[in-house]
Amino acid sequence: MSKPRCPPARVCVAECLSHDIFTQGDTWDGLRTNVKEAVSAYFIDQPKPSAIRLHLVRDEVLAVA
């Protein structure tokens, strides 16, 4: 998994760059739990990866005035 985004007061989302896996959580910890669950469900009939790398991306808009 990669590209998790967790803006303040919003839901955290994650998408996998190499497989069709997407999930979300209300908090960073919730997202981590859901990522593990989504990866396990995706690889139910095949070997699961030994590790999952999460890379936090922060999308921020700054006012210029």
Secondary structure as GFF3:
##gff-version 3
##sequence-region A 1 65
A	DSSP	beta_strand	2	5	.	.	.	ID=ss1
A	DSSP	beta_strand	12	15	.	.	.	ID=ss2
A	DSSP	beta_strand	22	25	.	.	.	ID=ss3
A	DSSP	alpha_helix	28	42	.	.	.	ID=ss4
###
